[in-house]
Amino acid sequence: GGKTHSLINLYHLVNDPEHLPDLPAVHEFRQHAGGMVPPKAHIAVLAFDKLDPVTGMDVRAPDGTTARFRYPWTVLAYQLGGQEGLSILGSVGGPEREEPPFTNVLEDLLRLPSQNGLATLVLIDEVLMWARTKIGAEPVWRHRLQDFFQCLTQAAAKVGRCAIVAS
């Protein structure tokens, strides 16, 4: 498959790695990784082709509750921690913050799964579609997105057992 299919494969490899199907592709992946079983991870998906620039998207928290958000950092925070994630962002009970969170805040978000013994995987798909639309409507979003992705990658590098994969 293509880029999105690769992200889907990663999702399944770390969502429940102890119960992967007995398939040649799974064996090939494990062999290529030195025979290891991938770590179980909490996965946040930033599917920008589903994040409508005006109305946002429905997002599921770890406890199964859903809410609708418009900005990628709020989507990330809610997927990783629900209300606790929103609290870390400073977004509980009020409007979503338009300013991207900086590295220290994103580190706190990315560490949330480790409280349950899980790794963190952030999958990012189709970001350019959303970015073109947001920047076309409001040029300030160019810098907001640059700052977000800069801080997100810096935070991921500081958090153990954390990875970001983007297509």
Contact map, one row per residue, 1 for C-alpha under 8 A:
11111100000000000000000000000000000000000000000000000000000000000000000000000000000000000000000000000000000000000000000000000000000000000000000000000000000000000000000
11111100000000000000000000000000000000000000000000000000000000000000000000000000000000000000000000000000000000000000000000000000000000000000000000000000000000000000000
11111110000000000000000000000000000000000000000000000000000000000000000000000000000000000000000000000000000000000000000000000000000000000000000000000000000000000000001
11111111000000000000000000000000000000000000000000000000000000000000000000000000000000000000000000000000000000000000000000001000000000000000000000000000000000000000001
11111111100000000000000000000000000000000000000000000000000000000000000000000000000000000000000000000000000000000000000000000000000000000000000000000000000000000000000
11111111110000000000000000000000000000000000000000000000000000000000000000000000000000000000000000000000000000000000000000000000000000000000000000000000000000000000000
00111111111000000000000000000000000000000000000000000000000000000000000000000000000000000000000000000000000000000000000000100000000000000000000000000000000000000000101
00011111111100000000000000000000000000000000000000000000000000000000000000000000000000000000000000000000000000000000000000000000000000000000000000000000000000000000000
00001111111110000000000000000000000000000000000000000000000000000000000000000000000000000000000000000000000000000000000000000000000000000000000000000000000000000000000
00000111111111000000000000000000000000000000000000000000000000000000000000000000000000000000000000000000000000000000000000000000000000000000000000000000000000000000000
00000011111111100000000000000000000000000010000000000000000000000000000000000000000000000000000000000000000000000000000000000000000000000000000000000000000000000000000
00000001111111111001000000000000000000000000000000000000000000000000000000000000000000000000000000000000000000000000000000000000000000000000000000000000000000000000000
00000000111111111001000000000000000001000000000000000000000000000000000000000000000000000000000000000000000000000000000000000000000000000000000000000000000000000000000
00000000011111111000000000000000000001111000000000000000000000000000000000000000000000000000000000000000000000000000000000000000000000000000000000000000000000000000000
00000000001111111000000000000000000000011110000000000000000000000000000000000000000000000000000000000000000000000000000000000000000000000000000000000000000000000000000
00000000000111111111000000000000000000010000000000000000000000000000000000000000000000000000000000000000000000000000000000000000000000000000000000000000000000000000000
00000000000111111111000000000000000011110000000000000000000000000000000000000000000000000000000000000000000000000000000000000000000000000000000000000000000000000000000
00000000000000011111000000000000000010000000000000000000000000000000000000000000000000000000000000000000000000000000000000000000000000000000000000000000000000000000000
00000000000000011111100000000000000000000000000000000000000000000000000000000000000000000000000000000000000000000000000000000000000000000000000000000000000000000000000
00000000000110011111110001000000000000000000000000000000000000000000000000000000000000000000000000000000000000000000000000000000000000000000000000000000000000000000000
00000000000000000011111001000000000000000000000000000000000000000000000000000000000000000000000000000000000000000000000000000000000000000000000000000000000000000000000
00000000000000000001111101100000000000000000000000000000000000000000000000000000000000000000000000000000000000000000000000000000000000000000000000000000000000000000000
00000000000000000000111111100000000000000000000000000000000000000000000000000000000000000000000000000000000000000000000000000000000000000000000000000000000000000000000
00000000000000000000011111110000000000000000000000000000000000000000000000000000000000000000000000000000000000000000000000000000000000000000000000000000000000000000000
00000000000000000000001111111000000000000000000000000000000000000000000000000000000000000000000000000000000000000000000000000000000000000000000000000000000000000000000
00000000000000000001111111111100000000000000000000000000000000000000000000000000000000000000000000000000000000000000000000000000000000000000000000000000000000000000000
00000000000000000000011111111110000000000000000000000000000000000000000000000000000000000000000000000000000000000000000000000000000000000000000000000000000000000000000
00000000000000000000000111111111000000000000000000000000000000000000000000000000000000000000000000000000000000000000000000000000000000000000000000000000000000000000000
00000000000000000000000011111111100000000000000000000000000000000000000000000000000000000000000000000000000000000000000000000000000000000000000000000000000000000000000
00000000000000000000000001111111111111000000000000000000000000000000000000000000000000000000000000000000000000000000000000000000000000000000000000000000000000000000000
00000000000000000000000000111111111100000000000000000000000000000000000000000000000000000000000000000000000000000000000000000000000000000000000000000000000000000000000
00000000000000000000000000011111111000000000000000000000000000000000000000000000000000000000000000000000000000000000000000000000000000000000000000000000000000000000000
00000000000000000000000000001111111100000000000000000000000000000000000000000000000000000000000000000000000000000000000000000000000000000000000000000000000000000000000
00000000000000000000000000000111111100000000000000000000000000000000000000000000000000000000000000000000000000000000000000000000000000000000000000000000000000000000000
00000000000000000000000000000111111110000000000000000000000000000000000000000000000000000000000000000000000000000000000000000000000000000000000000000000000000000000000
00000000000000000000000000000110111111000000000000000000000000000000000000000000000000000000000000000000000000000000000000000000000000000000000000000000000000000000000
00000000000000001100000000000100001111100000000000000000000000000000000000000000000000000000000000000000000000000000000000000000000000000000000000000000000000000000000
00000000000011001000000000000100000111110000000000000000000000000000000000000000000000000000000000000000000000000000000000000000000000000000000000000000000000000000000
00000000000001001000000000000000000011111000000000000000000000000000000000000000000000000000000000000000000000000000011000000000000000000000000000000000000000000000000
00000000000001111000000000000000000001111100000000000000000000000000000000000000000000000000000000000000000000000000011000000000000000000000000000000000000000000000000
00000000000001100000000000000000000000111110000000000000000000000000000000000000000000000000000000000000000000001000011110000000000000000000000000000000000000000000000
00000000000000100000000000000000000000011111000000000000000000000000000000000001000000000000000000000000000000001000011110000000000000000000000000000000000000000000000
00000000001000100000000000000000000000001111100000000000000000000000000000000011000000000000000000000000000000000000000111100000000000000000000000000000000000000000000
00000000000000000000000000000000000000000111110000000000000000000000000000010011000000000000000000000000000000000000000111100000000000000000000000000000000000000000000
00000000000000000000000000000000000000000011111000000000000000000000000000010010000000000000000000000000000000000000000001111000000000000000000000000000000000000000000
00000000000000000000000000000000000000000001111100000000000000000000000100110000000000000000000000000000000000000000000001111000000000000000000000000000000000000000000
00000000000000000000000000000000000000000000111111100000000000000000000000000000000000000000000000000000000000000000000000111110000000000000000000000000000000000000000
00000000000000000000000000000000000000000000011111110000000000000000000000000000000000000000000000000000000000000000000000011110110000000000000000000000000000000000000
00000000000000000000000000000000000000000000001111110000000000000000000000000000000000000000000000000000000000000000000000001110110000000000000000000000000000000000000
00000000000000000000000000000000000000000000001111110001100000000000000000000000000000000000000000000000000000000000000000000000000000000000000000000000000000000000000
00000000000000000000000000000000000000000000001111111011100000000000011100000000000000000000000000000000000000000000000000000000010000000000000000000000000000000000000
00000000000000000000000000000000000000000000000111111111100000000000010000000000000000000000000000000000000000000000000000000000010000000000000000000000000000000000000
00000000000000000000000000000000000000000000000000111111000000000000010000000000000000000000000000000000000000000000000000000000010011000000000000000000000000000000000
00000000000000000000000000000000000000000000000000011111000000000000010000000000000000000000000000000000000000000000000000000000000000000000000000000000000000000000000
00000000000000000000000000000000000000000000000000111111100000000000110000000000000000000000000000000000000000000000000000000000000000000000000000000000000000000000000
00000000000000000000000000000000000000000000000001111111110000000001111000000000000000000000000000000000000000000000000000000000000000000000000000000000000000000000000
00000000000000000000000000000000000000000000000001110011111000000001110000000000000000000000000000000000000000000000000000000000000000000000000000000000000000000000000
00000000000000000000000000000000000000000000000000000001111100000111100000000000000000000000000000000000000000000000000000000000000000000000000000000000000000000000000
00000000000000000000000000000000000000000000000000000000111110000111100000100110000000000000000000000000000000000000000000000000000000000000000000000000000000000000000
00000000000000000000000000000000000000000000000000000000011111111110000000000110010000000000000000000000000000000000000000000000000000000000000000000000000000000000000
00000000000000000000000000000000000000000000000000000000001111111100000000000111110000000000000000000000000000000000000000000000000000000000000000000000000000000000000
00000000000000000000000000000000000000000000000000000000000111111000000000000011110000000000000000000000000000000000000000000000000000000000000000000000000000000000000
00000000000000000000000000000000000000000000000000000000000111111000000000000000010000000000000000000000000000000000000000000000000000000000000000000000000000000000000
00000000000000000000000000000000000000000000000000000000000111111100000000000000000000000000000000000000000000000000000000000000000000000000000000000000000000000000000
00000000000000000000000000000000000000000000000000000000000111111110000000000000010000000000000000000000000000000000000000000000000000000000000000000000000000000000000
00000000000000000000000000000000000000000000000000000000011110011111000000000000000000000000000000000000000000000000000000000000000000000000000000000000000000000000000
00000000000000000000000000000000000000000000000000000000011100001111100000000000000000000000000000000000000000000000000000000000000000000000000000000000000000000000000
00000000000000000000000000000000000000000000000000000001111000000111110000000000000000000000000000000000000000000000000000000000000000000000000000000000000000000000000
00000000000000000000000000000000000000000000000000000011111000000011111001100000000000000000000100000000000000000000000000000000000000000000000000000000000000000000000
00000000000000000000000000000000000000000000000000111111100000000001111101100000000000000000000100000000000000000000000000000000000000000000000000000000000000000000000
00000000000000000000000000000000000000000000000000100001000000000000111111100000000000000000000101000000000000000000000000000000000000000000000000000000000000000000000
00000000000000000000000000000000000000000000010000100000000000000000011111110000000000000000000000000000000000000000000000000000000000000000000000000000000000000000000
00000000000000000000000000000000000000000000000000000000000000000000001111111000000000000000000000011000000000000000000000000000000000000000000000010000000000000000000
00000000000000000000000000000000000000000000000000000000000000000000111111111100000001001000000100000000000000000000000000000000000000000000000000000000000000000000000
00000000000000000000000000000000000000000000010000000000001000000000111111111110000000000000000000000000000000000000000000000000000000000000000000000000000000000000000
00000000000000000000000000000000000000000001110000000000000000000000000111111111000000000000000000000000000000000000000000000000000000000000000000000000000000000000000
00000000000000000000000000000000000000000000000000000000000000000000000011111111110011011000000000000000000010000000000000000000000000000000000000000000000000000000000
00000000000000000000000000000000000000000000000000000000001110000000000001111111111111000000000000000000000000000000000000000000000000000000000000000000000000000000000
00000000000000000000000000000000000000000011100000000000001111000000000000111111110010000000000000000000000000000000000000000000000000000000000000000000000000000000000
00000000000000000000000000000000000000000111000000000000000011000000000000011111110010000000000000000000000011011000000000000000000000000000000000000000000000000000000
00000000000000000000000000000000000000000000000000000000000011000000000000001111111111000000000000000000000010011000000000000000000000000000000000000000000000000000000
00000000000000000000000000000000000000000000000000000000000111101000000000001111111111000000000000000000000000000000000000000000000000000000000000000000000000000000000
00000000000000000000000000000000000000000000000000000000000000000000000000000100111111100001000000000000000000000000000000000000000000000000000000000000000000000000000
00000000000000000000000000000000000000000000000000000000000000000000000000000100111111110000000000000000000000000000000000000000000000000000000000000000000000000000000
00000000000000000000000000000000000000000000000000000000000000000000000000001111111111111000000000000000000010000000000000000000000000000000000000000000000000000000000
00000000000000000000000000000000000000000000000000000000000000000000000001001100111111111111000000000000000000000000000000000000000000000000000000000000000000000000000
00000000000000000000000000000000000000000000000000000000000000000000000000000000001111111111000000000000000000000000000000000000000000000000000000000000000000000000000
00000000000000000000000000000000000000000000000000000000000000000000000000001000000111111110000000000000100110000000000000000000000000000000000000000000000000000000000
00000000000000000000000000000000000000000000000000000000000000000000000001001000000011111111000000001000100000000000000000000000000000000000000000000000000000000000000
00000000000000000000000000000000000000000000000000000000000000000000000000000000000001111111000010000000000000000000000000000000000000000000000000000000000000000000000
00000000000000000000000000000000000000000000000000000000000000000000000000000000000001111111111110000000000000000000000000000000000000000000000000000000000000000000000
00000000000000000000000000000000000000000000000000000000000000000000000000000000001001101111110000000000000000000000000000000000000000000000000000000000000000000000000
00000000000000000000000000000000000000000000000000000000000000000000000000000000000000000011111000000000000000000000000000000000000000000000000000000000000000000000000
00000000000000000000000000000000000000000000000000000000000000000000000000000000000000000011111100000000000000000000000000000000000000000000000000000000000000000000000
00000000000000000000000000000000000000000000000000000000000000000000000000000000000000000010111110000000000000000000000000000000000000000000000000000000000000000000000
00000000000000000000000000000000000000000000000000000000000000000000111001000000000000000010011111000000000000000000000000000000000000000000000000000000000000000000000
00000000000000000000000000000000000000000000000000000000000000000000000000000000000000000110001111110000000000000000000000000000000000000000000000000000000000000000000
00000000000000000000000000000000000000000000000000000000000000000000001000000000000000000000000111110000000000000000000000000000000000000000000000000000000000000000000
00000000000000000000000000000000000000000000000000000000000000000000000000000000000000000000000011111000000000000000000000000000000000000000000100000000000000000000000
00000000000000000000000000000000000000000000000000000000000000000000000010000000000000000000000011111100000000000000000000000000000000000000000110110000000000000000000
00000000000000000000000000000000000000000000000000000000000000000000000010000000000000001000000000111110110000000000000000000000000000000000000000010010000000000000000
00000000000000000000000000000000000000000000000000000000000000000000000000000000000000000000000000011111110000000000000000000000000000000000000000110011000000000000000
00000000000000000000000000000000000000000000000000000000000000000000000000000000000000000000000000001111111000000000000000000000000000000000000000000011011000000000000
00000000000000000000000000000000000000000000000000000000000000000000000000000000000000000000000000000111111100000000000000000000000000000000000000000000001000000000000
00000000000000000000000000000000000000000000000000000000000000000000000000000000000000011000000000001111111110000000000000000000000000000000000000000000000000000000000
00000000000000000000000000000000000000000000000000000000000000000000000000000000000000000000000000001111111111000000000000000000000000000000000000000011001000000000000
00000000000000000000000000000000000000000000000000000000000000000000000000000000000000000000000000000011111111100000000000000000000000000000000000000000001101100000000
00000000000000000000000000000000000000000000000000000000000000000000000000000000000000010000000000000001111111110000000000000000000000000000000000000000000000000000000
00000000000000000000000000000000000000000000000000000000000000000000000000001001100010010000000000000000111111110000000000000000000000000000000000000000000000000000000
00000000000000000000000000000000000000000000000000000000000000000000000000000001000000000000000000000000011111111000000100000000000000000000000000000000001100100100000
00000000000000000000000000000000000000000000000000000000000000000000000000000000000000000000000000000000001111111110000100000000000000000000000000000000000000100000000
00000000000000000000000000000000000000000000000000000000000000000000000000000001100000000000000000000000000111111111000000000000000000000000000000000000000000000000000
00000000000000000000000000000000000000001100000000000000000000000000000000000001100000000000000000000000000001111111111100000000000000000000000000000000000000000000000
00000000000000000000000000000000000000000000000000000000000000000000000000000000000000000000000000000000000000111111111100000000000000000000000000000000000000000000000
00000000000000000000000000000000000000000000000000000000000000000000000000000000000000000000000000000000000000111111110000000000000000000000000000000000000000000000000
00000000000000000000000000000000000000000000000000000000000000000000000000000000000000000000000000000000000000011111110000000000000000000000000000000000000000000000000
00000000000000000000000000000000000000000000000000000000000000000000000000000000000000000000000000000000000000001111111000000000000000000000000000000000000000000000000
00000000000000000000000000000000000000111100000000000000000000000000000000000000000000000000000000000000000000001111111100000000000000000000000000000000000000000000000
00000000000000000000000000000000000000111100000000000000000000000000000000000000000000000000000000000000000000001100111110000000000000000000000000000000000000011100000
00000000000000000000000000000000000000001111000000000000000000000000000000000000000000000000000000000000000001101100011111000000000000000000000000000000000000001110000
00000000000000000000000000000000000000001111000000000000000000000000000000000000000000000000000000000000000000000000001111100000000000000000000000000000000000000111100
00000000000000000000000000000000000000000011110000000000000000000000000000000000000000000000000000000000000000000000000111110000000000000000000000000000000000000011100
00000010000000000000000000000000000000000011111000000000000000000000000000000000000000000000000000000000000000000000000011111000000000000000000000000000000000000001110
00000000000000000000000000000000000000000000111100000000000000000000000000000000000000000000000000000000000000000000000001111110000000000000000000000000000000000001111
00010000000000000000000000000000000000000000111110000000000000000000000000000000000000000000000000000000000000000000000000111110000000000000000000000000000000000000011
00000000000000000000000000000000000000000000001110000000000000000000000000000000000000000000000000000000000000000000000000011111110000000000000000000000000000000000001
00000000000000000000000000000000000000000000001110000000000000000000000000000000000000000000000000000000000000000000000000011111111000000000000000000000000000000000001
00000000000000000000000000000000000000000000000000000000000000000000000000000000000000000000000000000000000000000000000000000111111100000000000000000000000000000000000
00000000000000000000000000000000000000000000000110000000000000000000000000000000000000000000000000000000000000000000000000000111111110000000000000000000000000000000000
00000000000000000000000000000000000000000000000110111000000000000000000000000000000000000000000000000000000000000000000000000111111111000000000000000000000000000000000
00000000000000000000000000000000000000000000000000000000000000000000000000000000000000000000000000000000000000000000000000000011111111100000110010000000000000000000000
00000000000000000000000000000000000000000000000000000000000000000000000000000000000000000000000000000000000000000000000000000001111111110000000000000000000000000000000
00000000000000000000000000000000000000000000000000001000000000000000000000000000000000000000000000000000000000000000000000000000111111111000000000000000000000000000000
00000000000000000000000000000000000000000000000000001000000000000000000000000000000000000000000000000000000000000000000000000000011111111110100000000000000000000000000
00000000000000000000000000000000000000000000000000000000000000000000000000000000000000000000000000000000000000000000000000000000001111111111110000000000000000000000000
00000000000000000000000000000000000000000000000000000000000000000000000000000000000000000000000000000000000000000000000000000000000111111110000000000000000000000000000
00000000000000000000000000000000000000000000000000000000000000000000000000000000000000000000000000000000000000000000000000000000000011111110000000000000000000000000000
00000000000000000000000000000000000000000000000000000000000000000000000000000000000000000000000000000000000000000000000000000000000001111111100000000000000000000000000
00000000000000000000000000000000000000000000000000000000000000000000000000000000000000000000000000000000000000000000000000000000000001111111110000000000000000000000000
00000000000000000000000000000000000000000000000000000000000000000000000000000000000000000000000000000000000000000000000000000000000000100111111100000000000000000000000
00000000000000000000000000000000000000000000000000000000000000000000000000000000000000000000000000000000000000000000000000000000001001100111111110000000000000000000000
00000000000000000000000000000000000000000000000000000000000000000000000000000000000000000000000000000000000000000000000000000000001000100011111111000000000000000000000
00000000000000000000000000000000000000000000000000000000000000000000000000000000000000000000000000000000000000000000000000000000000000000001111111100000000000000000000
00000000000000000000000000000000000000000000000000000000000000000000000000000000000000000000000000110000000000000000000000000000000000000001111111110000000000000000000
00000000000000000000000000000000000000000000000000000000000000000000000000000000000000000000000000010000000000000000000000000000001000000000111111111000000000000000000
00000000000000000000000000000000000000000000000000000000000000000000000000000000000000000000000000000000000000000000000000000000000000000000011111111100000000000000000
00000000000000000000000000000000000000000000000000000000000000000000000000000000000000000000000000010100000000000000000000000000000000000000001111111110000000000000000
00000000000000000000000000000000000000000000000000000000000000000000000010000000000000000000000000011100000000000000000000000000000000000000000111111111000000000000000
00000000000000000000000000000000000000000000000000000000000000000000000000000000000000000000000000000000000000000000000000000000000000000000000011111111100000000000000
00000000000000000000000000000000000000000000000000000000000000000000000000000000000000000000000000000000000000000000000000000000000000000000000001111111110000000000000
00000000000000000000000000000000000000000000000000000000000000000000000000000000000000000000000000001110010000000000000000000000000000000000000000111111111000000000000
00000000000000000000000000000000000000000000000000000000000000000000000000000000000000000000000000000110010000000000000000000000000000000000000000011111111100000000000
00000000000000000000000000000000000000000000000000000000000000000000000000000000000000000000000000000000000000000000000000000000000000000000000000001111111110000001000
00000000000000000000000000000000000000000000000000000000000000000000000000000000000000000000000000000010000000000000000000000000000000000000000000000111111111000000000
00000000000000000000000000000000000000000000000000000000000000000000000000000000000000000000000000000011011001000000000000000000000000000000000000000011111111100000000
00000000000000000000000000000000000000000000000000000000000000000000000000000000000000000000000000000000001001000000000000000000000000000000000000000001111111110111000
00000000000000000000000000000000000000000000000000000000000000000000000000000000000000000000000000000000000000000000000000000000000000000000000000000000111111110100000
00000000000000000000000000000000000000000000000000000000000000000000000000000000000000000000000000000000001000000000000000000000000000000000000000000000011111110000000
00000000000000000000000000000000000000000000000000000000000000000000000000000000000000000000000000000000001001100000000000000000000000000000000000000000001111111100000
00000000000000000000000000000000000000000000000000000000000000000000000000000000000000000000000000000000000000000000001000000000000000000000000000000000000111111100000
00000000000000000000000000000000000000000000000000000000000000000000000000000000000000000000000000000000000000000000001100000000000000000000000000000000000000111110000
00000000000000000000000000000000000000000000000000000000000000000000000000000000000000000000000000000000000001000000001110000000000000000000000000000000000110111111000
00000000000000000000000000000000000000000000000000000000000000000000000000000000000000000000000000000000000000000000000111000000000000000000000000000000000100001111100
00000000000000000000000000000000000000000000000000000000000000000000000000000000000000000000000000000000000000000000000011110000000000000000000000000000100100000111110
00000010000000000000000000000000000000000000000000000000000000000000000000000000000000000000000000000000000000000000000011110000000000000000000000000000000000000011111
00000000000000000000000000000000000000000000000000000000000000000000000000000000000000000000000000000000000000000000000000111000000000000000000000000000000000000001111
00110010000000000000000000000000000000000000000000000000000000000000000000000000000000000000000000000000000000000000000000011110000000000000000000000000000000000000111
